[in-house]
């Protein structure tokens, strides 16, 4: 394992730990909103529903990032980290520093967006 891979592993493990903490903290925000009109006014319920929807969307984004982090850690273990999934060329290290979960080189990512 290269120094770069080991550095990325540490960064990914740290990110994974942060995501787990955020998941634990965010569960309460995504809880079911009580719709009892005698306890809460209509606008307060609407605010609560909006906050719940935003919390659920954040949770989904964190889950997706968590899956990408896990996949990147597996690629490091399998000595496949840093290589484009499409063309098998090395991914620019600066791209990986920006996003260690990247699976495509910039050329293939550009083609995929079109």
Protein Blocks (a to p, Z undefined) as FASTA:
>chain_A
ZZklmmmmmmmmmmmmmmmmmmmmmmmmmpccdfbfklpcfklmmmmmmmmmmmmmmmmm
mmmmmmmmmmmmmmmmnopghiafklopacdfklmmmmmmbcbdfklmmmmmZZ
